[in-house]
Amino acid sequence: MTREQQITQILTELETQAFGCGRGECANPDISDFTQRIMDLDMFQPGTKVMYAPEHYGCDMSRWEKGIVKAYGPEAGKYFVVYNCGGEWDHYQDYTAALTSVSDLRLGWR
């Protein structure tokens, strides 16, 4: 999915919540989640260095894994990330990527 398609998906979800799925019900959705998801698209672009750090790892940074964003995922908030490429980070595009939720990623390598 392209960045533009993901933004369209996010805006469609916002519109659906705001207008009650077309039932004429007015709602006042919290747009902070939608705003954050759009900002994530700019922060986690293909080629961005990330750390896989899911909540259940806690602060144990020894468990965090290096990765590079390979592509936007099939839905907003998910990305394909290459984690293990034998140190061949310059050729990460040649390796298989895992679909990962943005909530499990941290920017940069530590």
C-alpha positions, 0 to 999 in steps of 0.5 A: 500500500502506498503512503497516499493509499494509507492516508486515504484509509486513515481519513476514511476511518475518521469520516466513518467515525465522525458520521456514524457509518452513514447512519446520520449519527453525529459523533465527535471522534478523537482525532489525535489517533488519526493525526498520530497515524499520519505523522507515523507515515512520515517518520517510518518511511522505507529506509528508516532505521528502527528498533523492534521493542514491543511492550512486553520486552519492557526496558530490557534493551538487550532484547530489542532488535535492529531493523530497517523499514522496507515498505508500508504495510497493507494497512495504516500503522503497519510496516514491513521491516527487515530484521536479520540480514546478516549485517548486510544493511546496505542490501536490506531490500534483498531480504524478507521483511516481517509485518510489524505494528508501529506500536512495536517500533522505536526510531533509530538504532541503539 
